[in-house]
Amino acid sequence: MEQDIQTWISVAAYSGAGIAMGCGAIGAAIGEGYTAAQANYAISRNPGASGDIVKSMLVGQAIAESASIFALVVAMILLFTNFSTESYVTVSVVLSAGLCMGLGAIGSGIGSGFPAGAACIGMSRQPGTSARLTTNMLIGSAVCQTPSIFALVTSFILLFTNFSDRPLSPTWAAIIGAGLASGLGAIGSGVGGGLVAETSCEGTARNPEMAAPVTNIMLLGQAVTQTTAIYGLLISFILMFKTFPASDSLAPSMALLGAGLCMGIGAIGPGIGEGLTARSAVQWVSRNPKSIPELTRSMLVGQAVAESTGIYALVIALILIFVM
Amino acid sequence: MAIEGADIIKAAAFLGAGLSMGLGAIGPGVGEGMAAAKACEAIGRNPQEAGLLTRTMLVGQAVSESTGIYSLVVALLLLFVV
């Protein structure tokens, strides 16, 4: 039984589309379910505000949905595009694009559910603040979506760049590594950014006069939380755009695949941890505005220490790419 | 393309180094974040004790960091020694 390149590319494209949409559905569904649960709770507390609460639930769910819509777009491209059949590298390209977008949508989907849920609860407590709460929720959820946009960018670069002229080994491993670095790296930052935005919505409702500093500290905390996703994006760009010399042995391929896995998985923990830190700091900014300087300082110091393991992962990934 | 034993061992060492540091970074990252979160909470409740709380936070995080450093050491051993 003979299989040609076209067969393998179709196998990889269809598997990639399945992985993209299957994994891509996890996060958004959890996030939207959480939002709906919080909205129900909020309406039971204050049925009079149900109009505002339902509106903000739907807006929040629409934002959480965007990550899985990215996955749907990538899956559709994988299903209905005729990819170049010049080289077996295309097999790994289409598989990697699917993996990248599927994994990359998990974190942002879950994360965006948290601020939307907190905004619904906040509206039931303080119906007067619904405009401020919606603004704050939109800013927070938008930042949550950035890791999934990084994954989308990586998938699109993979799909629309011609890698056929590169040597099959080790390029196939670099391509899969690039998808994993961006995709897995987006999980932690997406969830972490959502945790920060959750208490920021809660704080805005609790203490509406403090809305401006609460939003500022939220953005600062989220910015630090995003750094590990940016490391993942950096490693995947290096893996995609650096041309690696052809090699018959297995070791160079595994070094590049290992680099992608290392940075992708290594970014999950620090992203979630830094999100937890900023979550508590933002919560107490609204409760105790006098101690904003101390809170900001300890948040940044704590996040810096939590970042260290992400930096170790970056260092090992760079050694695997450039030294080995 | 003939793959020799030494090549497979090297390939496994590279992949192992990546997995070691990648998986090893999850626990310390989340754990240190939790420690810092509780420190922020405590400073919010009792800002006068910020110095003591930050010190305790850093000591706790340093201990929690140790497993991340073990992963780093194992990854470097796999890359440069084994």
Interface residues (C-beta under 8 A of the other chain):
Chain A: S169 G188 G192 D248 S249 L250 A251 S253 M254 A255 L257 G258 A259 G260 L261 C262 M263 G264 I265 G266 A267 I268 G269 P270 G271 I272 G273 E274 G275 L276 T277 R279 S280 A281 Q283 W284 V285 R287 N288 K290 S291 E294 L295 R297 S298 M299 V301 G302 Q303 V305 A306 S308 T309 G310 Y312 A313 V315 I316 A317 I319 L320 V323 M324
Chain B: M1 A2 I3 E4 D7 I8 K10 A11 A12 F14 L15 G16 A17 G18 L19 M21 G22 L23 G24 A25 I26 G27 P28 G29 V30 G31 E32 G33 M34 A35 A36 A37 K38 A39 C40 E41 I43 G44 R45 P47 A50 L53 T54 M57 L58 Q61 A62 E65 G68 I69 S71 L72 A75 L76 L79
